[in-house]
Amino acid sequence: MASSYAVELRGLWKSFGAVSALRGVDLELKKGEILALLGDNGAGKSTLIKILAGVHRPDRGEMIVDGRPVDFRAYSVSQARAMGIETVYQERSLGERQPLWRNVFAGRPLKNRLGFIDARREKAETMKLLSDVLGLKGAGLHADASVLTLSGGERQGLAIARAMYFDASIIVLDEPTTALAVSEVEKVLQFVARIRAAGKSCIFISHELPHVYRAADRFAVLERGRIAVVLDKSAVSLDGLMRRLMAGGEGDELA
């Protein structure tokens, strides 16, 4: 029987020396949903997504991806990608001075029958991504253009489109709207909506509550390494969500 969950986390613990970053995290990401992961700095969000991405190994606990248990002894960034997990980090995910097509296929080139990089095909696929996934069109836009020609929102969109191109079923976004102008935030939220429309799942990490409230279906609040509460959007208003986070687990009023 197929699982209804894209990812299931069971009892994840992770310490760095004497510091416990995660303390028994239980969390599920449903297929086709946008799940917001919220919490203060130091709550454990970065550690959790790096475990998902294969960067860190938990001290104990389980992770199940689409019904398949993960063997953490062999789990890595490449294995995470092979299982359909892609992460777009808050730090720059693109090489600014590299052309767009090299950014899309960095580390995962398309090759011809002789085993050489097929630059012509990579450029053609990049143009399709720009047009079909990002909706970017114009006479001056081409695959050889530098990433510097894109706005902040378009750069985030390109990173999301790259994940979708490689058939990721789970896309993790780490603070994708930070330091963007209002018009650029709108672009990013439209790209997030395309993740859902494509039937993929997304974990959206952000301190910008108005942004995640618009985009997400559910909200998981991480406090001191533990999941404090998971709320459906229908059960909480934006103001209620803000109060819940400011209260740090002491507030009851969510409406």
C-alpha positions in Angstrom: 0.0 0.0 0.0 1.4 3.4 -1.1 2.2 5.8 1.7 0.3 9.1 1.9 3.4 10.8 3.3 6.4 12.1 1.3 8.6 12.0 4.5 8.1 10.6 8.0 10.5 11.5 10.8 10.5 9.4 13.9 12.4 10.3 17.1 15.3 12.2 15.5 18.0 13.2 17.9 21.1 15.2 17.1 23.8 16.7 19.3 26.9 18.7 18.6 29.1 18.1 21.6 27.1 19.1 24.7 24.5 21.0 22.6 21.3 19.0 21.8 20.1 20.5 18.5 17.2 18.0 18.0 15.5 16.1 20.8 13.1 13.5 19.6 11.6 15.2 16.5 8.5 13.5 15.1 7.1 15.1 11.9 5.3 14.1 8.7 5.3 15.8 5.3 2.2 14.9 3.3 2.4 14.3 -0.4 1.5 17.4 -2.4 1.5 19.8 0.6 3.5 22.9 1.6 4.6 22.5 5.2 6.0 25.6 7.0 8.8 24.9 9.5 8.9 27.7 12.0 11.0 28.6 15.0 13.5 31.0 16.5 17.2 30.9 15.6 18.7 27.9 17.4 15.5 26.0 17.5 17.0 23.2 15.3 15.6 24.0 11.8 18.9 24.1 10.0 20.0 20.8 11.6 16.7 19.2 10.6 16.9 20.2 7.0 20.6 19.1 6.8 19.6 15.7 8.0 16.9 15.6 5.3 19.5 16.7 2.7 22.1 14.1 3.8 24.6 16.6 5.2 24.2 15.5 8.8 23.5 12.1 10.3 21.2 11.9 13.3 22.4 10.2 16.5 19.3 8.1 16.5 15.8 8.1 15.0 14.2 7.0 11.7 13.4 8.7 8.4 11.0 7.1 5.9 10.8 8.6 2.4 7.7 7.6 0.3 7.4 4.5 2.4 11.1 3.5 2.2 13.2 3.5 5.4 16.4 5.4 5.1 19.7 3.7 6.1 21.6 6.6 7.6 24.8 4.7 7.5 24.8 5.0 3.7 22.8 8.3 3.4 24.5 11.2 1.8 23.7 14.3 -0.3 23.8 12.3 -3.5 21.5 9.6 -1.9 19.1 12.2 -0.8 18.9 13.5 -4.4 18.4 10.0 -5.7 15.5 9.7 -3.3 14.0 12.9 -4.7 15.0 15.4 -2.0 16.4 18.7 -3.1 17.3 21.7 -0.9 17.5 25.3 -1.8 19.6 26.9 0.9 19.4 30.4 2.3 23.0 30.9 1.2 23.4 31.6 -2.5 22.6 28.4 -4.4 23.8 29.8 -7.7 27.2 30.9 -9.1 26.6 34.6 -9.9 29.2 34.9 -12.6 28.3 31.6 -14.3 25.9 31.5 -17.2 22.4 30.2 -16.4 22.8 26.9 -18.2 25.9 26.0 -16.2 24.1 26.8 -13.0 21.2 24.5 -13.9 23.4 21.5 -14.7 26.3 22.1 -12.2 27.3 18.7 -10.9 24.7 16.9 -13.0 25.6 17.5 -16.7 23.7 16.2 -19.7 26.0 14.1 -21.8 26.0 13.0 -25.5 26.4 9.5 -26.8 30.2 9.8 -26.6 30.1 10.8 -22.9 30.9 14.5 -23.4 28.9 17.3 -21.9 26.1 18.2 -24.3 26.2 22.0 -24.0 23.8 22.6 -26.8 21.2 20.4 -25.1 21.8 22.0 -21.7 21.2 25.4 -23.1 18.0 24.3 -24.9 16.7 22.7 -21.6 17.6 25.9 -19.7 15.6 28.0 -22.1 12.6 25.6 -21.6 13.0 26.0 -17.8 13.1 29.7 -18.0 10.0 29.9 -20.2 7.8 26.9 -19.1 8.6 26.7 -15.4 9.5 30.3 -14.5 7.5 32.0 -17.1 10.4 34.2 -18.0 10.3 35.4 -21.6 12.0 38.2 -23.5 14.2 38.9 -26.4 17.2 39.7 -24.1 16.9 36.5 -22.1 19.2 33.6 -23.1 20.9 30.6 -21.5 24.3 32.2 -21.8 23.3 35.2 -19.7 24.9 35.6 -16.2 22.9 34.9 -13.1 23.6 38.6 -12.3 21.0 39.5 -14.9 18.2 37.9 -12.8 16.4 39.6 -10.0 16.5 38.1 -6.5 13.1 36.4 -6.9 14.1 35.1 -10.3 17.3 33.5 -8.9 15.2 31.7 -6.2 12.9 30.6 -9.0 15.7 29.3 -11.0 17.0 27.2 -8.1 13.4 25.9 -7.6 13.1 25.1 -11.3 16.4 23.3 -11.2 15.1 21.0 -8.4 11.9 20.4 -10.3 13.8 19.6 -13.5 15.7 16.8 -11.8 12.3 15.4 -10.7 12.6 16.2 -7.0 9.4 15.1 -5.2 10.4 16.9 -2.0 11.8 20.5 -2.2 13.1 22.2 0.9 13.3 26.0 0.8 15.5 27.7 3.4 14.4 31.4 3.8 13.6 31.9 0.1 12.1 35.4 0.6 14.6 36.9 2.9 15.8 40.4 2.0 13.6 40.5 -1.2 11.5 43.5 -2.3 7.7 43.0 -2.2 7.5 42.4 -6.0 10.3 39.8 -5.7 8.5 38.0 -2.8 5.4 37.7 -5.0 7.5 36.0 -7.7 8.9 33.5 -5.2 5.4 32.7 -3.8 4.2 32.1 -7.3 7.1 29.6 -7.8 6.2 27.9 -4.5 2.6 27.6 -5.8 3.9 25.8 -8.9 5.6 23.2 -6.6 2.1 22.3 -5.2 0.5 22.5 -8.7 3.1 19.9 -9.9 2.0 17.5 -7.2 5.3 17.8 -5.3 5.9 18.4 -1.5 7.7 21.3 0.0 9.1 22.3 3.4 9.2 26.1 3.6 11.4 27.6 6.3 11.1 31.3 6.9 10.9 33.9 9.6 8.6 35.9 7.3 5.3 34.7 8.7 3.0 36.6 6.2 4.9 34.9 3.4 4.6 31.3 4.8 1.1 31.9 5.9 0.0 32.6 2.3 1.9 29.6 0.9 1.6 26.8 3.4 -1.0 24.2 4.2 0.3 23.4 7.7 2.7 25.0 10.2 5.1 23.0 12.3 6.7 25.0 15.2 10.1 23.8 16.4 11.1 24.9 19.9 14.4 23.9 21.5 14.9 20.9 19.3 11.3 19.6 19.6 8.1 19.9 17.6 5.9 22.0 19.9 2.8 22.0 17.7 1.6 21.3 14.2 -1.3 23.4 13.0 -3.6 23.2 10.0 -4.1 26.5 8.2 -7.8 26.2 8.8 -7.2 26.1 12.5 -5.1 29.3 12.9 -5.1 32.9 11.7 -2.0 34.8 10.8 -2.3 36.8 14.0 -2.9 33.7 16.0 0.2 32.1 14.5 2.3 35.1 15.4 1.0 35.1 19.0 1.8 31.3 19.2 5.4 31.9 18.2 5.9 34.9 20.4 4.4 33.1 23.4 6.9 30.3 23.0 4.4 27.6 23.9 2.6 29.5 26.6 -0.2 30.9 24.4 -3.5 29.1 23.8 -5.3 31.6 21.6 -4.9 30.7 18.0 -7.9 32.1 16.2 
